Amino acid sequence: MSQFAINFIFVMGSFALYLAIAIWSRARSTREFYIAGGEVNPVVNGAATAADWLSAASFISVAGLISVGYVNSSFIMGWTGGYVLLATLLAPYLRRFGTYTVPDFVGKRYVSKSARVVAVLCLIVISLTYVIGQMTGAGVAFARFLEVSVETGLIISAAVVFVYAVLGGMKGVTYTQVAQYVVLILAFTIPAIYLSLMMTGHFLPQTGLFGKHAASGMPLLQKLDQVVRDLGFQDYTADVDNKWNMFLFTLTLMVGTAGLPHIIIRFFTVPNIRQARWSAGWALLFIATFYTTVPALAAMSRLNLLETVYPGGVEEPLVYEERPEWFKNWEVTGLLKFEDKNGDGRIQFYNAGNETFASTTAAERGWAGNELTVNNDILVLALPEIANMPPWLIGLMAAGGIAAALSTASGLLLAISSAISHDLLKNTLLPNLSDKQEMLYARISMTGAIIVATWLGLNPPGFAAQTVALAFGMAAATLFPCIVQGIFNKRMNSKGAIAGMIAGAIVTIGYIFTYLGFFFIPGTALFPNTPEHWILGISPLSVGVIGAIANFIVGTIVSLSTTAPTREIQQMVARVRYPTAKPAAVN
């Protein structure tokens, strides 16, 4: 059986499973469409939350980023720390409010349609920018494994999401995401175990990372450092230079993660507070299984790639005409490119940006510039092929990459749909909508969100890093402070909430566009996006936490300068935190 046929069976088989689950669990009421009826088992919800969490960025990109250097582990620390922050600081109290969506919480807590609308706008910006990467990730996986164009793959992915998300709503999405978690975790961990056994003899990649490299007898990390150093790259274990920016970047990811609406909404789907806590614990276990594997997979994959390009050591690069089949397959996608700059027919892959290395060692070897361009996103998807793993593992990897993209995309699209139909229409513009009419509008808005997300995936406004910066920055600077203040500050009123969200958005968007351009249009940036031009050494990717601070400050000042919430609202806030306590004093 050909590799294409195997890939087709795995991918289409997983699609058939998702669609069957969606038909079985289709939503029949608004409560089922928005929060799966509020009766989801905590283990099931934990797996669904993990699938929602482990996006295409996690599955496809993070290992590639960390393979460049362990300093990029800030992604894992930020995302996982953000989940812990959300699970402990926000989730139980949000569940006690009994709302359907994040804007629903904002509207009821602050008794303000204006605050609700601002929250809806923030949610749409966050979710749409974040979903671009998911749709693109699915398109890339399709392009390679099913031999279609990225555009065709993206459209197929959108069609699959359309069927199970529009039909099933949150109920269908929840149970589909459980299946997607199983697919993606198997697709990620089995190749990692295979590679760990091959390179270190350790069954667990987590221990293999600190084991010995089988071929050389050296500790694996020491061997990797030696190889990358011999090619002019920074050591894998090297320290970061700008620790201040890394600290702010990690905090931005944490706070932004805790403000992501498609993750927050998952805690509304369980029956009670106790189940919400158990759900958070199970989700953390499922997420940790994935993220503790990532650093090991990143290190081993990079070493495996370099040993493939330099089979006889760094002084004997691979002959291009003798390149393996996986190399040819990924060249077709454009994510792997070769240019013979010195005309010797061999592949020189090194850090030409290291001027000292380029002018000495590289020049002595007759190298005239780096000849291989490797997109970090292929490191995981191409792993089974590079390591000569069985064909069925390649098919499983294809299904896993697509599952990771679709699971998060469906959660984001559902968050957008719910915000539009429930918050913007039912609770703001058309309050007399019946349950049946609201369901219809929910499905229409879901359809519209999928169309817009597909168009943005086909015509992205910027690079993935830029759009993700906007998504996490906006979540950190707008929704997170508004929710925290709503739970822990009973004096916070609607005027303060609105002013805070607007201030946070202005600071974050303004700073990002200053260095990345207005709507990421080339040539519209005010200053070059380089460390020497950043204010106080803060990169555009790290500004979200600064926006959050601006939100807290402005929101608090405006709230204290205006009329306090009513006695009933303040007592409601107190009861949410202390349900068995006596009525609290009102400020």
Secondary structure as UniProt FT lines:
FT   HELIX           3..24
FT   HELIX           30..35
FT   HELIX           36..38
FT   HELIX           42..53
FT   HELIX           57..62
FT   HELIX           63..68
FT   HELIX           70..73
FT   HELIX           74..85
FT   HELIX           86..90
FT   HELIX           91..97
FT   HELIX           102..110
FT   HELIX           113..145
FT   HELIX           150..199
FT   HELIX           205..208
FT   TURN            209..210
FT   TURN            214..216
FT   HELIX           220..230
FT   TURN            231..232
FT   TURN            236..237
FT   HELIX           243..258
FT   HELIX           261..264
FT   HELIX           265..268
FT   HELIX           273..291
FT   TURN            292..293
FT   HELIX           294..309
FT   TURN            311..312
FT   TURN            314..315
FT   HELIX           320..322
FT   HELIX           325..333
FT   STRAND          336..338
FT   TURN            352..353
FT   HELIX           355..357
FT   HELIX           358..362
FT   HELIX           363..364
FT   TURN            365..366
FT   STRAND          372..374
FT   TURN            376..377
FT   HELIX           378..381
FT   HELIX           383..386
FT   TURN            387..388
FT   HELIX           391..418
FT   HELIX           419..429
FT   TURN            431..432
FT   HELIX           435..458
FT   HELIX           464..474
FT   HELIX           475..479
FT   HELIX           480..488
FT   TURN            490..491
FT   HELIX           494..516
FT   HELIX           518..520
FT   TURN            522..523
FT   HELIX           531..533
FT   HELIX           535..537
FT   HELIX           540..542
FT   HELIX           544..561
FT   HELIX           567..577
FT   TURN            579..580
//
